Amino acid sequence: MPRTYWRNLGWDWRTRVLLTVALCGLGLAVARLDLVRKLEWKTEDARLQARAGWGEAADGRLLLVGIDEASLEDFGQWPFLRSYHYTLLEWLGRDEATRPAVMAWDILFVDPVYERAYDEAFAEMVRGLDYPVIFGAATEPAARGLVADGEPGWEARPLARISERPEWGALPDQEGGKLPIPGLLRAGGRFGFLDAEADADGVVRRLPLVVRVGDGVYPTLVLRTLLEYWKIEYDDVSLEPGRALVVRRGEAGTVRVPVDAEGRLRLNYRHEHGSKDNPQGLATLGFSRVYLGLQARHLEEIADAPLPPTGGRIVVVGQVASGLTDIGPSPLERKSAKVMVHLNALDNILKGDFRRDLPLTPVLAGVLLLGLAVGWVLERRKIVFFVVAVGAAAVALAIGATGLLIGWSVMMPLAVPLAAFLAQQGAFATLKVREEQAKRDRIRGMFATYVAPALVDKMVQSGEEPRLGGVVEEITAYFSDIESFSSFSEQLPPELLVELMNEYLSACTDIVQAEGGTLDKYIGDAVVAMYGAPLTLPNHGHRAVVAALRVHRRCAELRAKWRAEQAQKGWPDIVTNLQTRIGLNLGKAVVGNMGSHTRFNYTMMGDTVNLAARMESGAKSYGVYTLVTESVVEASRRAEPDVVLFRPLDRIVVKGRTRPVAVFEAMALGRDAAAGNGRMEECAQVFAEGLARYYAQDWAGAKAKLRRSLELESHPVNNPSKVMLARIELMEAKPPGKEWDGVWRMTTK
């Protein structure tokens, strides 16, 4: 089945499928290039920035104490004297209202100051605190182990040792690290590594939660802060490399933080620090504001001095002033405080607000499959519509990717899939332009010699390929002929006959084509046409009967014109009284190129066509000018029920056929019938009632109705009422019997 489908698929779509497969492979290959990765990061940052306006507030348990511009003005050049730091710690611990649950420093205290007394006082202050304080550490491969104040071989308790828990061995070995000054460690100060490696564009998007140094694995500042906040022991932390860092909190449940194989959390970056310019940012207080407020309360003993809202919160101290070194780009800002990397990680974990990244392969494949579907849907559309629709689809793809992030924190790869989609559609557009031009050339080459130019243009515009070589289609066959045309040849000189026929045939052809018909051929004065091929035409039965009645209306206009020219050109009365008879039938027929190898014609053949020809010739037997089959009537009534006035005439078997067919007269278009003050509608109604009595062999009742319809007939010489009254005379003389089916068998064509 798949192989058969592939063979049946046109070369143009085989090309599209192969191109799509190639683009998928190419997209996966180039996704590893630095340029492409940077482009993907740009799309991620743009979506994160778009989400910032829809984002939720930061976790209220977090508070940033920032080294801001005001702090630099108050305390002078950075770094500040360490006395400011340890005094701040002591003052915060005095009141429960200001005592933090945890205080973490995104600041390195790894080098001793010139006066050891400051460091000793710092350590002594930490020793006396009754809340945990966490200081920053930094990896240093050249150190070959943990170093504190230049002392190598420093021992610190790890989260795990590789020898005891082999799964931690998947983490890359940083080989060495610089710890806070020994006094802080001996005094009970905790530490956490501040490692946050930036991508090539300088933005930190992944933050390690653990760091391996030699045989030991240690927490980073974020993880150590959470463990102290939750009061969790190291043994309750485990690692599933490439899946999750697991923290068991006892009755509070288990926290699973998604990490990559190197133990890094992909940041769901939502917040910048709060400021005058960003009042919606994460809660932020200036370092000097906190310090001076506490100083007023505890040193200057101002009882009503306001206290900072630090009590019970996770307080992180970091640099936020734009002139300091710990500033760099973030997904949301060109200049951002790098401490926000740690605070966004804390916010993500506290709220379980993790970013989920979709893999590139299924996304790229899905987008390109969608591109195939878009190309299929737009196959028959004009190139301008195609370009607009593809642009709209690309915008919708970007909006959808942004919506996934806003609604569900799902980050979908966008740069490569979007570029591949646009490349795919660009190639499709190129193929489409070439195919459309080739198709136009084929259609014009095949049909320009024997189909009206207007139809050829319509076929070209539709983009529908002609189906040649003889195919079965549902069509409406159209035959017309001038009544008593042989007399025209006798009474008109050749030049007037040619002029008359050119004017008549032009009028008929224009109307046939205006209603969507295809001219098949002229046979002398006869016009043969089809509706529904080679171009698919909705409601072709209705269009054909409307064309027939429009031809009669146009003939009436021509008769008036010829009468006005009678004195000048000498038109005989036969011209000014010209009438044409038309026959229509709807059904299946064979249409296509038929003829010899050197001369051929696009034509139709089959029983449907033969019956349409019999309708044209049979119209004379009933004294009508448009005779149609029941299939045409049904199609017209389905399309527009009140546009054409029909009346049933008979059930007949034409010569050469065995199956009966119901025939009708198409009397007039609705508006033309209405112009007769209801006379035509009444005639049709009364005649139909008489016909019903005729079928019931109620000869007297039928004659009464038909005599009334005779008075209303618009055909004075011969008409259906006269025909049926004469037939009833025959039936009365020779009754048909009870088994009669009402069918009249015609013996002439």
C-alpha positions in Angstrom: 0.0 0.0 0.0 2.7 2.6 0.9 4.7 1.7 -2.3 1.5 2.0 -4.4 0.7 5.4 -2.9 4.2 6.6 -3.5 3.9 5.6 -7.2 0.6 7.3 -7.5 1.9 10.5 -5.9 2.7 13.1 -8.6 6.3 14.0 -9.2 5.7 17.5 -7.8 4.6 16.1 -4.5 7.3 13.5 -4.4 9.7 16.4 -4.8 8.0 18.2 -1.9 8.2 15.1 0.3 11.9 14.4 -0.5 12.7 18.1 0.0 11.0 18.0 3.4 13.0 15.0 4.5 16.2 16.7 3.4 15.3 19.9 5.3 14.6 17.8 8.4 18.1 16.2 8.2 19.8 19.5 7.4 18.0 21.2 10.3 19.2 18.6 12.8 22.8 18.9 11.4 23.0 22.7 11.6 21.3 23.0 15.0 24.8 22.2 16.6 26.4 25.2 14.9 27.3 28.1 17.2 25.5 30.6 15.0 22.3 28.6 15.0 22.5 28.1 18.8 22.8 31.8 19.3 19.9 32.4 17.0 17.8 29.9 19.1 18.9 31.7 22.3 17.6 34.9 20.8 14.2 33.4 20.1 14.1 32.0 23.7 15.0 35.4 25.2 12.3 37.1 23.0 9.7 34.7 24.3 10.8 35.1 27.9 10.6 38.9 27.5 7.1 38.5 26.0 6.1 36.4 29.0 7.4 39.0 31.5 4.3 41.1 31.0 2.1 38.1 31.7 4.3 36.6 34.5 3.3 35.8 38.0 4.8 37.5 41.0 8.0 36.2 42.5 7.8 34.0 45.6 7.2 36.2 48.6 9.6 34.2 50.7 12.5 35.7 48.8 14.2 39.1 49.4 17.2 40.6 47.7 19.4 43.0 49.7 21.2 44.7 46.9 24.5 46.6 46.8 22.9 49.4 44.8 23.9 53.0 43.8 22.6 54.4 47.0 24.7 52.0 49.1 27.8 53.1 47.1 27.0 56.7 47.9 26.5 55.9 51.6 29.4 53.6 52.2 31.9 54.5 49.5 33.8 52.4 47.1 33.1 48.6 46.8 34.0 46.3 48.4 32.8 47.7 51.7 34.5 47.2 55.0 33.6 43.8 56.4 32.4 45.5 59.6 29.3 46.6 57.6 28.6 43.0 56.8 29.0 41.4 60.2 27.3 44.3 61.9 24.3 43.8 59.6 24.2 40.1 60.5 24.2 40.8 64.2 21.5 43.5 64.0 19.3 41.3 61.9 19.5 38.5 64.5 18.4 40.7 67.4 14.6 40.7 66.6 12.5 37.9 65.4 10.8 40.4 63.1 14.1 40.9 61.2 15.7 37.5 61.7 16.0 35.8 58.3 15.2 32.1 57.9 18.4 31.9 55.8 20.9 34.5 54.7 22.9 33.8 51.6 25.8 35.9 50.3 26.3 36.1 46.5 29.7 37.6 47.5 33.0 35.9 47.9 34.8 36.2 51.2 37.7 34.0 50.1 40.6 36.4 50.6 41.6 37.8 54.1 41.7 41.6 54.4 44.8 43.5 55.5 43.6 43.6 59.1 43.0 40.1 60.5 40.9 41.7 63.3 38.1 42.3 60.8 38.0 38.7 59.8 38.2 37.5 63.4 35.3 39.8 64.3 33.4 38.6 61.3 33.9 35.0 62.3 33.0 35.7 65.9 29.8 37.3 64.9 28.8 34.4 62.7 29.5 32.0 65.6 27.0 33.8 67.7 24.1 33.8 65.2 21.1 31.6 65.7 20.1 31.6 62.0 22.1 30.0 59.1 24.4 32.1 57.0 25.7 30.8 53.7 28.8 32.2 52.0 29.9 31.9 48.4 32.7 29.6 47.1 34.2 29.4 43.7 35.6 26.5 41.7 39.3 26.8 40.9 40.8 23.9 38.8 44.3 25.1 39.5 43.8 24.7 43.2 43.8 20.9 43.0 41.4 20.4 45.8 39.6 22.7 48.3 41.6 25.8 49.4 40.7 28.2 52.2 42.9 31.3 52.7 45.6 29.6 50.7 45.5 26.5 52.8 45.3 23.4 50.5 43.7 20.1 51.5 40.9 21.8 53.4 38.3 19.3 54.5 34.6 20.1 54.1 31.7 17.8 54.4 30.4 16.9 50.9 26.9 16.0 49.8 28.2 12.7 48.6 31.4 10.9 47.9 31.8 9.2 44.5 33.3 6.1 46.1 30.1 5.7 48.1 27.5 6.9 45.6 28.8 6.1 42.1 25.9 7.8 40.2 27.4 11.2 41.2 30.4 10.3 39.2 28.6 11.4 36.0 29.3 15.0 37.1 32.3 16.8 35.6 35.2 17.1 38.0 36.1 20.8 38.7 39.3 19.6 40.4 39.5 22.5 42.9 37.7 25.2 44.7 38.3 28.3 46.8 36.3 28.4 50.0 35.4 31.3 52.3 38.1 32.4 54.8 38.7 29.6 57.4 37.5 31.7 60.3 34.0 31.8 58.8 34.0 28.1 58.3 35.2 27.3 61.7 32.6 29.6 63.2 29.8 27.5 61.6 29.4 29.5 58.4 28.1 27.3 55.5 29.2 27.7 51.9 27.8 27.0 48.5 29.5 27.3 45.1 28.5 30.3 43.0 29.4 28.7 39.7 27.1 29.9 36.8 28.7 29.3 33.4 27.3 31.6 30.8 26.5 30.6 27.2 28.5 32.0 24.3 26.4 35.2 24.3 27.2 35.9 28.0 23.7 34.9 29.3 23.4 32.3 32.1 20.6 29.9 31.2 21.6 26.8 33.2 22.7 26.8 36.8 24.4 23.9 38.5 22.9 22.7 41.8 25.9 20.6 42.7 29.6 20.8 42.0 32.0 17.9 42.0 35.6 18.5 43.2 37.7 15.4 43.1 35.9 12.6 45.0 33.4 14.9 46.7 30.2 16.5 45.5 29.2 19.8 47.1 26.0 22.0 46.9 25.9 25.3 45.1 24.6 28.4 46.9 21.0 27.7 45.7 20.8 24.1 46.9 22.6 24.8 50.2 20.2 27.7 50.9 17.2 25.5 50.3 18.5 22.7 52.4 19.0 25.1 55.3 15.6 26.6 54.7 13.9 23.2 54.7 16.2 21.9 57.4 17.2 18.9 55.3 20.3 16.7 55.9 22.7 15.9 53.1 21.7 12.2 53.2 18.2 13.2 52.0 19.6 14.4 48.7 20.1 12.1 45.8 20.9 12.5 42.1 19.4 10.9 39.0 21.8 12.2 36.3 20.1 13.7 33.4 16.7 13.5 35.1 16.4 15.0 38.6 17.9 16.1 41.8 15.7 14.5 44.5 15.3 16.1 47.9 13.2 14.1 50.5 11.5 16.4 52.9 9.8 13.8 55.1 6.2 14.6 55.6 6.4 17.6 53.3 7.0 15.2 50.4 9.7 14.9 47.9 11.0 17.6 45.6 12.2 16.6 42.2 14.2 19.3 40.5 14.9 18.5 36.8 18.6 18.6 35.9 20.8 17.6 33.0 23.6 15.1 33.1 25.9 17.7 34.7 23.4 18.5 37.5 22.3 21.8 36.0 18.9 23.3 36.3 17.5 25.0 33.1 16.3 28.3 34.5 12.7 29.3 33.9 13.8 32.9 34.0 11.0 35.2 35.1 12.2 38.1 37.3 14.6 41.0 37.5 15.3 42.8 40.7 12.8 45.3 41.9 13.5 49.0 41.4 11.9 52.3 40.7 12.0 51.4 37.0 10.7 47.9 37.7 8.2 47.9 40.6 6.9 44.5 39.6 10.4 42.9 40.0 11.5 40.6 42.8 11.3 42.3 46.3 14.6 44.2 46.7 16.0 46.5 49.4 19.2 48.5 49.2 22.0 47.3 51.5 22.5 50.8 53.0 18.8 51.2 53.5 18.6 48.0 55.6 21.8 48.8 57.4 20.9 52.4 58.3 17.4 51.4 59.3 18.8 48.8 61.8 21.4 51.3 62.9 18.7 53.8 63.8 16.9 51.2 65.8 19.8 49.4 67.6 22.7 51.9 67.7 20.8 55.2 67.8 18.0 53.6 69.8 15.2 55.2 67.8 12.3 53.1 69.0 10.0 53.8 66.1 12.7 53.4 63.4 11.2 51.2 60.6 12.5 47.6 60.5 13.3 45.8 57.2 10.8 43.0 56.3 13.5 40.3 56.5 12.0 38.1 59.2 11.5 34.5 58.2 12.5 35.1 54.6 15.4 33.8 52.5 17.6 36.9 52.2 20.2 37.0 49.5 22.8 39.7 49.3 24.3 40.6 46.0 25.5 43.4 43.7 22.9 45.3 41.7 24.6 48.6 40.9 25.2 49.0 37.2 28.9 50.0 37.7 29.9 46.9 39.6 31.5 43.7 38.2 28.7 41.3 38.9 26.5 42.7 36.2 25.8 41.1 32.8 23.2 40.2 30.3 20.2 38.1 31.2 17.3 36.7 29.1 15.3 39.8 30.1 17.8 42.6 30.2 21.0 43.6 28.6 22.4 44.7 32.0 21.2 42.6 34.8 22.4 41.7 38.3 23.9 38.2 38.1 22.5 37.5 41.6 19.1 37.2 39.9 20.4 33.9 38.4 20.4 32.4 41.9 17.1 34.1 42.9 15.3 32.9 39.8 16.6 29.3 40.5 15.3 29.6 44.1 12.0 30.9 42.9 11.6 28.1 40.4 12.3 25.4 43.0 10.2 26.9 45.7 7.2 27.1 43.4 7.9 24.0 41.4 7.9 26.3 38.4 10.2 24.4 36.1 10.9 25.0 32.5 10.3 22.0 30.2 12.3 21.9 26.9 10.9 20.0 24.0 13.5 18.0 21.9 14.3 19.4 18.5 13.7 16.2 16.4 10.0 15.7 16.9 9.3 19.5 16.9 11.2 19.9 13.6 9.5 16.8 12.0 6.1 18.0 13.2 6.6 21.5 11.8 7.7 20.2 8.5 4.8 17.8 8.3 2.5 20.8 9.1 4.3 22.6 6.2 3.4 19.7 3.9 -0.2 20.0 5.0 -0.1 23.8 4.4 1.3 23.2 1.0 -1.4 20.7 0.2 -4.2 23.0 1.4 -2.8 25.9 -0.5 -2.0 23.9 -3.6 -4.8 25.5 -5.7 -4.5 29.0 -4.3 -2.9 31.9 -6.1 0.8 32.6 -5.2 -0.1 35.9 -3.5 -2.6 34.1 -1.2 0.1 31.4 -0.7 2.7 33.9 0.5 0.3 35.6 2.8 -1.0 32.3 4.3 2.6 31.1 4.8 3.5 34.3 6.5 0.5 34.0 8.7 1.4 30.4 9.5 4.9 31.4 10.5 3.6 34.1 12.8 1.1 31.6 14.3 3.9 29.2 14.9 5.9 31.9 16.8 2.8 32.9 18.7 2.0 29.3 19.5 5.5 28.7 20.8 5.2 31.9 23.0 1.8 30.7 24.2 3.3 27.3 25.3 5.9 29.2 27.4 3.3 31.6 28.9 0.8 29.0 29.7 2.8 25.9 30.6 6.5 27.0 30.8 7.2 24.8 27.8 10.1 26.0 25.6 9.8 24.8 22.1 12.7 25.0 19.7 11.8 27.7 17.3 14.7 29.0 15.3 15.5 25.9 13.3 11.9 24.7 12.9 10.8 28.2 11.8 13.7 28.6 9.4 13.1 25.1 8.0 9.4 25.9 7.6 10.1 29.1 5.7 12.7 27.4 3.5 10.3 24.6 2.8 7.5 27.0 1.9 9.9 29.1 -0.2 10.9 26.0 -2.1 7.2 25.1 -2.5 6.4 28.6 -3.8 9.2 28.3 -6.4 7.9 24.9 -7.4 4.4 26.3 -7.5 5.3 29.2 -9.7 7.1 26.8 -12.1 4.2 24.3 -12.1 1.6 26.9 -12.6 3.4 28.3 -15.6 3.9 24.8 -17.0 0.2 24.0 -16.4 -0.9 27.2 -18.1 1.3 26.3 -21.1 -0.1 22.8 -21.2 -3.8 24.0 -21.0 -3.3 26.6 -23.6 -1.5 24.2 -25.9 -4.2 21.5 -25.5 -7.3 23.7 -25.7 -6.6 26.9 -27.5 -7.4 25.4 -30.9 -10.9 24.2 -30.1 -12.2 25.7 -26.9 -13.3 29.3 -26.4 -10.5 31.6 -25.2 -12.6 32.7 -22.2 -12.9 29.1 -21.0 -9.2 28.5 -21.5 -8.5 31.6 -19.3 -10.9 30.3 -16.7 -9.2 26.9 -16.7 -5.8 28.5 -16.4 -7.0 30.6 -13.5 -8.6 27.6 -11.7 -5.4 25.7 -11.9 -7.4 22.5 -12.7 -5.6 20.1 -15.0 -7.7 19.0 -18.0 -8.5 15.4 -18.0 -7.9 14.1 -21.5 -8.2 10.8 -23.3 -11.7 9.9 -22.5 -13.0 9.9 -19.0 -16.5 9.5 -17.5 -17.9 12.6 -16.1 -21.3 13.9 -15.1 -22.3 16.6 -17.6 -25.3 18.4 -19.1 -25.4 18.0 -22.8 -26.9 20.9 -24.8 -28.2 20.7 -28.4 -29.9 23.5 -30.3 -31.2 23.8 -33.9 -33.0 26.5 -35.9 -36.6 25.5 -36.8 -37.0 24.9 -40.5 -33.5 25.9 -41.3 -33.6 24.4 -44.8 -36.0 27.1 -45.8 -33.4 29.8 -44.8 -31.0 28.5 -47.4 -33.6 28.7 -50.1 -34.7 32.2 -49.4 -31.4 33.9 -48.5 -28.5 34.7 -50.7 -25.2 33.3 -49.5 -23.8 36.6 -48.1 -26.9 37.3 -46.0 -27.1 33.7 -44.9 -23.5 33.9 -43.6 -24.2 37.3 -41.9 -27.3 35.9 -40.3 -25.6 32.7 -39.1 -22.6 34.6 -37.7 -24.8 36.9 -35.7 -27.0 34.1 -34.5 -24.2 31.7 -33.6 -22.2 34.4 -31.9 -25.2 35.3 -29.7 -25.8 31.7 -28.8 -22.1 30.9 -28.1 -21.6 34.0 -26.0 -24.5 33.0 -23.7 -23.5 29.3 -23.6 -19.9 30.3 -22.5 -21.2 33.0 -20.2 -23.0 30.4 -18.2 -19.9 28.2 -18.0 -20.5 25.9 -20.9 -17.9 24.5 -23.3 -18.6 24.7 -27.0 -18.3 21.3 -28.5 -19.0 22.0 -32.2 -21.2 23.7 -34.8 -23.1 21.4 -37.2 -24.5 23.9 -39.7 -27.0 25.9 -37.7 -26.8 23.5 -34.7 -24.9 24.4 -31.6 -23.6 21.5 -29.5 -22.2 22.3 -26.0 -21.5 20.6 -22.7 -21.6 21.8 -19.1 -19.4 20.3 -16.4 -16.3 19.4 -18.5 -13.5 19.9 -19.1 -13.8 22.2 -16.1 -15.8 21.1 -13.1 -18.9 23.3 -12.9 -21.2 23.2 -9.8 -24.9 23.2 -10.7 -24.2 22.6 -14.3 -27.7 21.3 -15.0 -29.2 24.6 -13.8 -26.6 26.7 -15.6 -27.5 24.9 -18.9 -31.2 25.4 -18.6 -30.7 29.1 -17.7 -28.5 29.4 -20.8 -31.2 27.9 -23.0 -33.8 30.3 -21.8 -31.4 33.2 -22.2 -30.8 32.1 -25.8 -34.6 32.3 -26.4 -34.7 35.8 -24.9 -31.7 36.9 -27.1 -33.4 35.4 -30.2 -36.4 37.6 -29.4 -34.2 40.6 -29.3 -32.6 39.6 -32.6 -36.0 39.1 -34.2 -36.9 42.7 -33.2 -33.6 43.9 -34.7 -34.0 42.1 -37.9 -37.6 43.4 -38.3 -36.1 46.9 -37.9 -33.6 46.1 -40.7 -36.1 44.4 -42.9 -36.7 47.4 -45.3 -32.9 48.1 -45.5 -31.6 44.5 -45.9 -34.6 42.7 -47.2 -34.8 40.1 -44.5 -37.6 37.6 -45.4 -40.3 36.9 -42.8 -38.7 33.5 -42.0 -35.8 35.4 -40.5 -37.9 37.9 -38.5 -39.8 34.8 -37.1 -36.7 32.7 -36.4 -37.1 30.2 -33.6 -34.6 27.8 -32.2 -35.3 24.5 -30.4 -33.1 23.3 -27.5 -32.8 19.9 -25.9 -31.0 19.2 -22.6 -30.1 16.1 -20.7 -28.0 15.5 -17.6 -26.0 12.3 -16.8 -22.8 10.4 -17.2 -20.9 10.7 -20.5 -17.5 10.1 -21.9 -15.6 13.3 -22.5 -12.1 13.8 -23.8 -9.9 14.2 -26.9 -11.4 12.1 -29.7 -10.5 11.8 -33.3 -7.4 10.8 -35.3 -3.8 11.3 -34.5 -3.7 14.3 -36.9 -7.1 15.9 -36.2 -9.0 15.6 -33.0 -11.6 17.4 -31.0 -12.6 17.7 -27.3 -16.1 16.3 -27.4 -18.6 14.1 -25.6 -20.4 10.8 -26.4 -22.7 8.3 -24.9 -26.3 7.6 -24.1 -26.7 10.9 -22.2 -25.6 12.8 -25.3 -27.8 10.9 -27.6 -30.8 11.5 -25.4 -30.1 15.3 -25.3 -30.1 15.2 -29.1 -33.5 13.4 -29.0 -34.8 16.2 -26.7 -33.9 18.8 -29.3 -35.6 17.0 -32.1 -38.5 15.8 -30.0 -39.4 19.4 -28.9 -41.1 19.8 -32.3 -43.5 17.0 -31.5 -44.9 18.9 -28.5 -44.8 22.4 -30.0 -42.2 23.6 -27.5 -38.8 25.2 -27.9 -37.0 23.8 -24.8 -37.4 20.2 -23.9 -35.4 18.8 -21.0 -35.3 15.6 -19.1 -36.3 15.1 -15.4 -32.6 15.0 -14.3 -32.2 18.6 -15.6 -35.3 19.7 -13.8 -34.2 18.1 -10.5 -30.7 19.7 -10.7 -32.2 23.2 -11.5 -34.7 23.0 -8.6 -31.9 21.9 -6.2 -29.8 24.8 -7.2 -32.4 27.6 -7.3 -36.0 26.3 -6.9 -37.9 29.4 -8.2 -35.6 30.6 -11.0 -37.0 28.5 -13.9 -40.7 27.6 -14.6 -41.1 24.0 -15.7 -44.1 22.0 -16.7 -44.2 18.2 -17.1 -45.1 17.1 -20.7 -45.0 13.3 -21.0 -43.3 10.1 -20.2 -41.7 8.8 -23.4 -39.4 6.1 -24.9 -37.5 7.7 -27.7 -36.6 5.8 -30.8 -33.5 3.6 -30.3 -34.0 3.4 -26.5 -36.0 1.0 -24.3 -36.1 2.9 -21.0 -38.8 5.6 -20.5 -37.9 9.1 -19.5 -40.0 12.0 -18.1 -39.7 15.1 -20.2 -40.5 18.7 -19.3 -40.8 22.0 -21.0 -38.6 24.8 -19.6 -41.1 27.5 -20.2 -39.3 30.7 -19.0 -37.1 32.2 -16.4 -39.1 33.2 -13.3 -39.0 37.0 -13.9 -40.1 36.5 -17.6 -43.0 34.3 -16.5 -44.1 36.8 -13.9 -44.3 39.5 -16.6 -47.3 37.7 -18.0 -49.6 38.4 -15.0 -49.7 34.8 -14.0 -50.9 33.5 -17.3 -47.9 31.2 -17.9 -47.9 29.9 -14.3 -51.6 29.1 -14.5 -51.1 27.3 -17.9 -48.4 25.2 -16.3 -50.5 24.3 -13.3 -53.7 23.5 -15.3 -51.7 21.4 -17.8 -50.1 19.4 -15.0 -53.5 18.7 -13.6 -54.8 17.6 -17.0 -51.7 15.3 -17.4 -52.3 13.7 -14.1 -55.9 12.8 -15.2 -54.6 11.6 -18.5 -52.3 9.1 -16.6 -55.3 8.0 -14.6 -57.3 7.4 -17.9 -59.8 10.0 -16.8 -60.2 11.2 -20.4 -63.1 13.6 -19.7 -61.4 15.2 -16.8 -58.1 15.5 -18.7 -59.8 17.1 -21.7 -61.5 19.7 -19.5 -58.2 20.7 -18.0 -56.3 20.7 -21.3 -59.0 22.8 -23.0 -58.4 25.4 -20.2 -54.6 25.2 -20.6 -55.1 25.6 -24.4 -56.7 29.0 -23.8 -53.6 30.0 -21.8 -50.9 28.7 -24.2 -48.3 31.1 -25.6 -47.7 28.9 -28.7 -50.7 29.5 -30.9 -50.0 27.1 -33.8 -48.8 24.0 -32.1 -48.5 23.5 -28.4 -48.5 20.7 -25.7 -52.3 21.2 -25.0 -53.2 20.5 -28.6 -50.9 17.5 -28.8 -52.3 15.9 -25.6 -56.0 16.6 -26.7 -55.3 14.9 -30.0 -53.7 12.0 -28.2 -56.7 11.6 -25.9 -59.0 11.3 -28.9 -56.8 8.3 -29.9 -57.0 6.8 -26.4 -60.8 7.1 -26.3 -61.1 5.4 -29.7 -58.7 2.7 -28.6 -58.4 2.5 -24.8 -54.9 1.3 -23.7 -56.1 -1.1 -20.9 -55.6 -1.2 -17.2 -51.9 -2.2 -17.4 -51.0 0.9 -19.3 -48.0 2.7 -17.7 -48.6 6.1 -19.3 -45.5 5.8 -21.5 -45.7 7.1 -25.1 -43.3 5.4 -27.5 -42.0 7.7 -30.2 -41.4 6.2 -33.6 -39.4 9.0 -35.2 -36.3 10.9 -34.1 
